[in-house]
């Protein structure tokens, strides 16, 4: 099941395909009946006036994030398609005969636009399937590659990479007492807090039901523990506001494990998990560093 945002994005893409296929019908009616196809076709900025053009501009960052080169190509082709159809219809309304070159340009750019919209739909669905629909965080798919990338980057810079596992304390009790709807709100709240307090470039994943995993890259051995404590304190300072106006205090525990030079992701996550259990055994609402060697 995809989130509402994903479904809306796909619906917009599908609508754009249908709308631009309809251009052929509007050109045909103009050619046969000599009726205006509408100001949204004849205006110089027609590519900005159509529903897709306006939505595309508002969501350009999303398209660029998927494929910036294809997004620019789609932008250019969409404008060229509008230019061609405006030229064709303007000539017809003036009683002139349209030219084959412009018609060919319209047909080709229309086909290119529809092909790129289909491409973005496929890429967006593939990307979204790797995201958690509830929190918007990436799931563990691709974590191995991200771990290797961060590890290599840290090694080059002489920095320390640390895996941090967060687990929401007594989350089952939250669901049992307040219901799963509030439990979902709690996970979204925690995901926002963690995302807001992680530094730019520090990947954060929803690792399990109520578990989150962060890859922290710091200049020294003290950086990750200090950052983790700040995250836990941010959670202490920010209760969840419930729909009925009450506040729900949430807490989490964390386990940290520094990544060894030749250590695999599975090994370091295992050590972080053991450290997390140690934090819970110590009373929860705290963090522990892995003491076993890597």
C-alpha positions as CSV (number, residue, x, y, z in Angstrom):
1,X,0.0,0.0,0.0
2,X,1.5,3.4,-1.0
3,X,1.0,6.6,0.9
4,X,-1.5,9.2,-0.1
5,X,1.3,11.4,-1.4
6,X,2.5,8.6,-3.7
7,X,-0.9,7.8,-5.0
8,X,-1.6,11.5,-5.7
9,X,1.7,11.8,-7.6
10,X,0.9,8.8,-9.7
11,X,-2.6,10.1,-10.3
12,X,-1.2,13.4,-11.5
13,X,1.1,11.7,-13.9
14,X,-1.7,9.6,-15.3
15,X,-3.9,12.7,-15.7
16,X,-1.1,14.4,-17.5
17,X,-0.9,11.6,-20.0
18,X,-4.6,11.7,-20.7
19,X,-4.7,15.5,-21.0
20,X,-1.9,15.6,-23.5
21,X,-3.3,12.8,-25.5
22,X,-6.4,14.9,-25.8
23,X,-4.3,17.6,-27.6
24,X,-4.7,15.6,-30.8
25,X,-8.5,15.8,-30.6
26,X,-8.3,19.5,-30.0
27,X,-6.1,20.0,-33.0
28,X,-8.4,17.9,-35.2
29,X,-11.5,19.9,-34.1
30,X,-9.7,23.1,-34.9
31,X,-8.7,21.8,-38.3
32,X,-12.1,20.4,-39.2
33,X,-14.4,23.0,-37.6
34,X,-12.1,26.0,-37.5
35,X,-13.0,26.6,-33.9
36,X,-10.6,27.9,-31.3
37,X,-8.9,25.3,-29.1
38,X,-9.0,27.7,-26.2
39,X,-6.8,30.4,-24.8
40,X,-4.8,27.8,-22.8
41,X,-3.6,26.5,-26.2
42,X,-3.1,29.8,-28.0
43,X,-1.3,31.8,-25.2
44,X,2.5,32.2,-25.5
45,X,2.8,30.7,-22.0
46,X,0.4,27.8,-22.7
47,X,2.9,25.3,-21.3
48,X,2.7,27.1,-17.9
49,X,-1.1,27.4,-18.0
50,X,-2.0,23.7,-18.4
51,X,-2.7,21.8,-15.3
52,X,0.3,19.6,-15.7
53,X,2.6,22.5,-16.4
54,X,1.6,24.3,-13.2
55,X,1.8,21.1,-11.1
56,X,5.2,20.2,-12.7
57,X,6.7,23.6,-11.7
58,X,5.4,23.3,-8.2
59,X,6.9,19.8,-7.9
60,X,10.1,20.2,-9.9
61,X,12.3,19.2,-6.9
62,X,10.5,15.8,-6.8
63,X,11.2,15.2,-10.5
64,X,14.8,16.4,-10.2
65,X,15.3,14.0,-7.2
66,X,14.3,11.1,-9.4
67,X,16.2,12.1,-12.6
68,X,17.3,15.7,-13.1
69,X,18.3,15.1,-16.7
70,X,15.0,13.5,-17.6
71,X,13.1,16.3,-15.7
72,X,14.8,19.0,-17.8
73,X,14.1,17.0,-21.0
74,X,10.5,16.7,-20.1
75,X,10.3,20.4,-19.4
76,X,11.8,21.2,-22.8
77,X,9.6,18.7,-24.7
78,X,6.5,19.9,-22.9
79,X,7.2,23.5,-23.9
80,X,8.0,22.5,-27.5
81,X,4.8,20.5,-27.8
82,X,2.7,23.5,-26.7
83,X,4.6,25.8,-29.1
84,X,4.0,23.4,-32.0
85,X,0.3,23.0,-31.4
86,X,-0.2,26.8,-30.9
87,X,1.5,27.4,-34.3
88,X,-0.7,24.8,-36.0
89,X,-4.0,26.1,-34.5
90,X,-3.1,29.8,-35.1
91,X,-2.4,29.1,-38.8
92,X,-5.7,27.2,-39.2
93,X,-7.7,30.0,-37.5
94,X,-6.0,32.5,-39.9
95,X,-7.1,30.5,-42.9
96,X,-3.6,29.4,-43.7
97,X,-2.5,25.8,-44.4
98,X,-0.5,24.1,-41.7
99,X,3.0,22.8,-42.5
100,X,4.1,19.2,-42.2
101,X,7.3,20.2,-40.2
102,X,5.3,21.7,-37.4
103,X,2.9,18.8,-37.3
104,X,5.8,16.4,-37.2
105,X,7.3,18.4,-34.3
106,X,4.0,18.3,-32.4
107,X,3.5,14.5,-32.9
108,X,7.1,13.8,-31.9
109,X,7.2,16.0,-28.8
110,X,3.8,14.6,-27.7
111,X,5.1,11.1,-28.0
112,X,8.3,12.1,-26.1
113,X,6.3,13.8,-23.3
114,X,4.1,10.7,-22.8
115,X,7.1,8.4,-22.8
116,X,8.9,10.5,-20.2
117,X,5.8,10.7,-18.0
118,X,5.6,6.9,-18.1
119,X,9.3,6.7,-17.3
120,X,8.8,8.9,-14.2
121,X,5.8,6.8,-13.1
122,X,8.0,3.7,-13.2
123,X,10.9,5.3,-11.4
124,X,8.8,7.0,-8.8
125,X,7.0,3.8,-7.9
126,X,10.3,1.9,-7.7
127,X,11.7,4.6,-5.4
128,X,8.5,4.8,-3.2
129,X,8.5,1.1,-2.7
130,X,11.7,1.6,-0.7
131,X,10.1,4.1,1.6
132,X,8.0,3.6,4.7
133,X,4.5,4.8,3.9
134,X,3.9,5.8,7.5
135,X,7.1,7.8,8.3
136,X,8.5,8.6,4.9
137,X,11.8,7.2,5.9
138,X,13.7,4.7,3.8
139,X,13.3,1.1,4.7
140,X,16.3,-1.2,5.1
141,X,16.4,-1.9,1.4
142,X,19.6,-0.4,0.1
143,X,21.0,0.1,3.6
144,X,24.0,-2.2,2.8
145,X,25.0,0.0,-0.1
146,X,24.6,3.2,2.0
147,X,26.6,1.6,4.8
148,X,29.5,0.9,2.4
149,X,29.3,4.4,1.0
150,X,29.4,6.0,4.4
151,X,32.1,3.7,5.6
152,X,34.4,4.5,2.6
153,X,33.7,8.2,3.0
154,X,34.6,8.1,6.7
155,X,37.8,6.2,6.0
156,X,38.9,8.8,3.4
157,X,38.3,11.7,5.8
158,X,39.8,10.0,8.8
159,X,36.4,10.1,10.6
160,X,34.5,7.6,12.7
161,X,31.3,5.9,11.4
162,X,28.9,4.7,14.1
163,X,25.7,2.7,13.8
164,X,23.0,3.9,16.2
165,X,19.9,1.8,16.8
166,X,16.9,3.5,18.4
167,X,14.0,1.6,19.9
168,X,10.9,3.3,21.3
169,X,10.4,2.4,25.0
170,X,7.2,0.6,25.9
171,X,5.7,1.0,22.5
172,X,3.4,-2.0,22.9
173,X,1.9,-0.2,25.9
174,X,1.3,2.9,23.7
175,X,-0.7,0.7,21.3
176,X,-2.5,-1.2,24.0
177,X,-3.6,1.9,26.0
178,X,-4.1,4.5,23.2
179,X,-4.8,2.4,20.1
180,X,-2.8,1.8,17.0
181,X,-3.8,5.1,15.5
182,X,-2.0,6.9,18.2
183,X,0.9,4.4,17.9
184,X,1.2,5.5,14.2
185,X,1.2,9.1,15.3
186,X,3.9,8.3,17.8
187,X,6.1,6.7,15.1
188,X,5.6,9.7,12.8
189,X,6.4,12.1,15.6
190,X,9.6,10.3,16.5
191,X,10.7,10.0,12.9
192,X,10.2,13.8,12.4
193,X,12.3,14.5,15.6
194,X,15.1,12.2,14.6
195,X,15.2,13.6,11.0
196,X,15.2,17.1,12.3
197,X,18.0,16.5,14.7
198,X,20.2,14.3,12.5
199,X,22.9,16.3,10.6
200,X,22.6,16.7,6.8
201,X,24.0,13.7,5.1
202,X,23.4,11.3,8.0
203,X,21.1,8.5,6.7
204,X,18.2,7.5,8.9
205,X,16.1,4.4,8.3
206,X,13.1,2.8,9.8
207,X,14.7,-0.5,10.7
208,X,11.8,-2.4,12.1
209,X,8.5,-1.9,13.8
210,X,9.5,0.7,16.4
211,X,13.2,0.7,15.6
212,X,15.2,3.3,13.7
213,X,18.8,3.2,12.5
214,X,21.1,6.1,12.0
215,X,24.6,6.2,10.4
216,X,26.6,8.9,12.2
217,X,29.9,10.1,10.8
218,X,31.8,12.1,13.4
219,X,35.3,13.6,13.8
220,X,36.1,11.6,17.0
221,X,34.8,8.9,19.3
222,X,32.8,11.4,21.4
223,X,30.7,12.8,18.5
224,X,28.1,10.0,18.2
225,X,27.4,9.6,21.9
226,X,26.9,13.4,22.2
227,X,24.6,13.4,19.2
228,X,22.6,10.5,20.5
229,X,22.1,12.1,23.8
230,X,20.8,15.2,22.1
231,X,18.4,13.2,20.1
232,X,17.1,11.4,23.2
233,X,16.8,14.8,25.0
234,X,14.9,16.2,22.1
235,X,12.4,13.4,22.5
236,X,12.1,14.1,26.2
237,X,11.5,17.7,25.6
238,X,8.9,17.2,22.8
239,X,5.8,15.2,23.9
240,X,3.3,14.1,21.3
241,X,0.1,16.3,21.2
242,X,-2.8,13.9,20.8
243,X,-6.0,14.8,18.9
244,X,-7.9,15.2,22.2
245,X,-5.5,17.8,23.4
246,X,-3.6,15.6,25.8
247,X,0.2,15.1,25.6
248,X,1.9,11.7,25.4
249,X,5.5,11.5,26.7
250,X,7.6,9.2,24.6
251,X,11.0,7.9,25.3
252,X,13.6,5.8,23.5
253,X,16.7,3.8,24.1
254,X,19.7,3.6,21.9
255,X,22.6,1.3,21.2
256,X,25.8,2.5,19.5
257,X,28.6,0.6,17.8
258,X,31.6,2.0,16.1
259,X,32.4,0.5,12.7
260,X,35.7,-1.3,12.4
261,X,38.0,-1.0,9.4
262,X,37.0,-4.3,7.9
263,X,33.7,-4.9,9.7
264,X,30.6,-5.9,7.8
265,X,27.3,-4.2,8.3
266,X,25.7,-7.3,9.8
267,X,28.4,-7.6,12.5
268,X,28.2,-3.9,13.5
269,X,24.4,-3.9,13.6
270,X,24.6,-7.0,15.8
271,X,26.9,-5.2,18.2
272,X,24.6,-2.1,18.2
273,X,21.6,-4.4,18.9
274,X,23.4,-5.9,22.0
275,X,24.2,-2.4,23.2
276,X,20.6,-1.4,22.8
277,X,19.5,-4.3,25.0
278,X,22.1,-3.1,27.5
279,X,20.5,0.3,27.5
280,X,17.0,-1.2,28.1
281,X,18.4,-3.4,30.9
282,X,19.8,-0.2,32.5
283,X,16.3,1.2,32.8
284,X,15.6,2.5,29.3
285,X,15.5,6.2,28.2
286,X,19.3,6.1,27.8
287,X,22.0,4.9,25.5
288,X,24.9,2.4,25.7
289,X,28.0,1.9,23.7
290,X,28.9,-1.5,22.4
291,X,31.7,-2.9,24.6
292,X,32.5,-6.0,22.5
293,X,35.4,-5.6,20.1
294,X,35.1,-5.3,16.3
